[in-house]
Amino acid sequence: MTALYPPPGTAQTNHPNPQIHAAASPDNWAKRKLEKALGGNQVIRVATSDDEIDEAQELRYRVFYDEMGAKPLPEMKSLRRDFDRYDNACDHLIVVDRSRKKNSQVVGTYRCMRREHAGEVGAFYSAGEYDIKPLLATPGAVMELGRSCVDAAYRDRATMQLLWRGIAEYCNAHEIRLIFGCASLPGTDPDKLATQLSYLYHHHLAPKALRSRALPERFTDMHLLPKSAINPKRAFSSLPPLIKGYLRIGAFVGDGAVIDHQFNTTDVCVIVKTDLMANRYARHYGIGER
């Protein structure tokens, strides 16, 4: 998918930095391993300072608002940062290009929200769109992924490999058993997305035990076309790149889409069991187990 977009939320207004604390877990669990594994100027790690989180929020603003046409809240527009109340509790996975001479070296980011993070703010933010109780009933550690974006100049296979490697390392470090998050299709007209939504419903619907469902007041049916009317290969090819990436590593989707008019998107809930993810991830991205 192109991004996991935020639903409308309560903005922080702290000035000049929107966030009020540095990264929740200032560890370097990924830095040394990934620098050694991949070499070059790009590395992935958890943000460890307010400045790095600020750079990630600036990148998110450029991608979500400048490039993709989302409508910023007044505080966001003034600061040119994308932020919300969840940022202060989460870990921020960042791709850093150390050779970059511009003000910001952060060229990619993901937000990682574990159970303990959600406990600090009272909820996972996906709960604003979906009933995620079946996901939270999963024993062990679960994690919500969000705020995914990459600088336009870095949207290539190498950066995607780095992001996926970072997510895999993070999951290993924290023994994550289930990943979920809201993924977006461009546009707010379900009829124009009938092929994509129906394909996801017929071919990737989560098993009942893991089937999140769009909240009743936000529910949009995904079963718009019969299975026989869909060419799976063509439908898959028409999906946003990051959704395709999730499906390649064994993702499911919840039942029902959610229209987000602020971000001009149609959201689906993506669910990944990490035990199913590992082998597919390594096989598709050409990365051996370590």
C-alpha positions in Angstrom: 0.0 0.0 0.0 1.1 3.5 -0.5 0.5 4.4 3.2 -1.4 3.4 6.3 -3.3 6.6 6.7 -4.4 8.2 10.0 -8.1 8.6 10.8 -9.1 12.1 11.9 -7.8 12.5 15.5 -6.9 14.9 18.2 -3.9 16.9 17.3 -1.1 17.9 19.7 -0.4 21.6 19.7 2.9 21.7 21.5 5.2 24.3 19.9 7.6 24.2 18.2 7.7 20.4 18.2 4.3 18.6 18.0 5.5 15.7 20.0 6.1 16.0 23.7 8.6 13.2 24.3 11.4 11.5 22.5 10.9 7.9 21.1 9.3 5.6 23.6 12.1 3.0 23.4 15.5 4.6 22.6 17.2 1.3 21.8 19.4 0.6 18.9 18.2 -2.9 18.3 18.3 -2.6 14.5 21.1 -0.1 13.8 24.2 -2.3 14.2 22.7 -5.4 12.6 21.2 -3.7 9.6 24.2 -1.5 8.9 26.3 -4.6 8.8 23.8 -6.6 6.7 23.1 -4.0 4.1 26.0 -1.6 4.1 25.7 1.6 2.1 24.3 4.9 3.3 20.8 3.9 4.2 20.1 2.3 7.6 16.9 1.6 9.6 16.5 2.0 13.3 14.1 3.3 16.0 14.1 7.1 16.4 15.8 8.1 19.6 15.3 11.9 19.8 12.6 14.5 19.3 14.5 15.8 16.3 14.3 12.5 14.5 10.6 12.2 15.3 10.1 15.7 14.0 11.8 14.8 10.7 9.5 11.7 10.4 6.5 13.9 11.0 7.7 16.4 8.4 8.1 13.6 5.9 4.6 12.4 6.7 3.3 15.9 6.0 5.0 16.1 2.6 3.7 12.7 1.5 0.1 12.8 3.0 -0.8 16.4 2.5 1.5 18.0 -0.2 1.6 14.9 -2.4 -1.6 13.0 -1.8 -4.0 15.8 -1.1 -5.1 15.1 2.5 -6.6 18.0 4.4 -4.5 19.1 7.4 -5.8 20.4 10.6 -4.9 24.0 11.2 -2.1 23.2 13.7 -0.6 20.7 11.2 -0.7 23.2 8.4 0.9 25.9 10.5 3.8 23.6 11.5 3.9 21.5 8.3 3.9 18.4 10.4 1.6 15.3 10.5 1.1 14.4 14.2 -1.5 13.1 16.6 -1.8 12.0 20.3 -0.5 8.5 19.5 2.9 9.7 18.4 4.1 10.3 21.9 3.5 6.7 23.0 4.9 4.8 20.0 8.2 3.7 18.5 9.0 5.3 15.2 10.9 3.2 12.8 13.0 5.4 10.5 15.0 4.9 7.3 18.0 7.3 7.5 20.2 8.2 4.5 23.4 9.3 6.0 24.7 10.8 2.8 21.7 13.2 2.4 22.8 16.8 2.6 19.4 18.3 3.2 18.1 19.3 6.6 16.4 15.9 7.1 18.0 12.5 6.6 14.8 10.6 7.3 13.5 9.2 4.0 11.1 6.5 5.3 9.1 5.8 8.4 6.7 3.5 10.1 4.9 3.9 13.4 5.0 0.8 15.7 2.3 0.6 18.4 2.4 -2.3 20.9 -0.1 -3.2 23.6 1.8 -1.2 26.2 1.8 1.9 23.9 -1.9 1.6 23.4 -2.4 1.4 27.1 -0.7 4.8 27.5 -3.2 6.6 25.3 -6.2 4.3 26.0 -6.6 2.6 22.6 -5.1 1.5 19.3 -6.0 4.1 16.7 -7.4 1.4 14.3 -10.2 1.2 16.9 -11.6 4.4 15.5 -12.5 2.5 12.3 -12.7 -1.2 13.2 -13.8 -3.5 15.9 -10.4 -5.0 16.7 -11.4 -7.1 19.7 -10.7 -10.4 17.8 -7.1 -9.2 17.2 -6.6 -8.1 20.8 -7.7 -11.5 21.9 -4.7 -13.0 20.3 -2.3 -14.4 23.0 1.0 -12.7 23.3 2.3 -9.5 21.8 0.4 -7.7 19.0 1.4 -4.5 17.1 -0.3 -1.9 15.1 1.6 -0.5 12.1 0.8 3.0 10.9 1.9 6.2 9.3 3.9 4.4 6.7 5.5 6.6 4.0 8.7 6.9 1.9 10.2 10.0 0.3 9.4 10.0 -3.5 13.0 9.8 -4.4 13.5 6.6 -2.4 10.5 4.5 -3.5 12.4 1.5 -4.8 13.0 -2.1 -4.0 16.0 -1.4 -1.8 14.1 0.9 0.5 11.2 -1.5 0.7 13.6 -4.3 1.6 15.1 -2.1 4.3 11.6 -1.3 5.7 10.5 -5.0 5.7 13.8 -6.0 7.3 13.3 -3.4 10.0 9.8 -4.6 10.7 11.0 -8.2 10.9 13.8 -7.3 13.3 11.4 -5.3 15.5 8.9 -8.2 15.6 11.7 -10.5 16.6 13.0 -8.2 19.3 9.6 -7.8 20.9 8.2 -11.3 20.1 5.3 -9.9 18.1 2.8 -12.5 17.1 0.3 -10.4 15.2 0.5 -7.2 13.1 -2.4 -5.1 12.0 -3.2 -1.6 10.7 -5.5 0.4 8.4 -4.3 0.4 4.8 -5.6 2.7 2.1 -6.8 2.7 -1.4 -7.0 6.0 -3.2 -10.4 7.6 -3.6 -13.7 7.6 -1.7 -16.0 6.0 -4.3 -16.4 2.2 -3.5 -17.9 1.6 -7.0 -14.7 2.7 -8.6 -12.8 0.4 -6.3 -15.2 -2.5 -6.7 -12.6 -4.8 -8.3 -10.0 -4.2 -5.7 -12.3 -4.4 -2.7 -14.1 -7.5 -4.0 -10.8 -9.2 -4.8 -9.6 -8.6 -1.2 -12.9 -9.9 0.2 -13.0 -13.1 -1.9 -9.3 -14.0 -1.8 -7.9 -12.6 1.4 -10.7 -12.3 4.0 -9.3 -13.1 7.5 -10.5 -16.3 9.2 -13.3 -15.7 11.7 -11.0 -15.9 14.7 -9.0 -12.9 13.3 -11.7 -11.1 11.4 -11.9 -7.4 12.5 -15.0 -5.7 11.2 -15.6 -2.0 10.3 -17.6 -0.2 12.9 -21.4 -0.2 12.0 -21.5 3.5 11.4 -18.5 3.4 9.1 -19.1 0.0 7.4 -18.8 -0.1 3.6 -19.5 -3.5 2.0 -16.5 -5.0 0.1 -18.5 -7.7 -1.5 -19.4 -5.7 -4.6 -18.7 -8.2 -7.4 -19.1 -11.9 -7.6 -15.9 -13.9 -7.3 -16.4 -15.2 -10.9 -16.2 -11.7 -12.2 -12.7 -11.0 -11.0 -9.4 -11.7 -12.7 -7.2 -12.3 -9.6 -4.0 -11.5 -11.4 -5.2 -8.2 -12.8 -7.0 -7.2 -9.5 -3.8 -7.9 -7.5 -1.7 -5.8 -10.0 -4.1 -2.8 -9.5 -3.6 -2.6 -5.8 -1.4 0.0 -4.2 2.2 -1.2 -3.8 2.3 -1.6 0.0 -1.0 -3.6 0.1 0.6 -5.9 -2.5 3.6 -6.2 -0.2 1.5 -7.2 2.7 -0.4 -9.8 0.7 2.9 -11.3 -0.5 3.9 -12.0 3.0 0.5 -13.6 3.9 -1.8 -10.8 5.0 -5.5 -11.1 5.5 -8.1 -8.3 5.5 -10.9 -7.6 7.9 -14.6 -7.3 6.8 -15.8 -4.0 5.6 -14.0 -0.9 4.2 -14.1 2.6 5.7 -14.3 5.8 3.7 -12.0 8.6 5.0 -13.0 11.8 3.3 -10.3 13.8 5.1 -7.6 11.8 3.5 -9.5 11.0 0.3 -9.0 7.3 0.8 -10.9 4.0 1.3 -9.4 2.0 4.2 -9.2 -1.7 4.8 -7.8 -3.5 7.9 -4.7 -5.5 7.2 -3.8 -8.4 9.5 -0.6 -10.4 9.4 0.4 -13.4 11.6 4.1 -13.2 12.0 4.6 -17.0 12.0 3.1 -17.1 8.5 5.0 -14.0 7.5 8.6 -15.1 8.1 9.2 -17.6 5.3 7.2 -15.6 2.7 9.0 -12.4 3.6 12.4 -14.0 3.2 11.5 -15.8 -0.1 9.9 -12.7 -1.8 12.5 -10.1 -0.7 15.5 -12.4 -1.2 16.6 -12.2 2.4 17.8 -15.3 4.2 17.1 -16.1 7.8 19.7 -14.8 10.3 
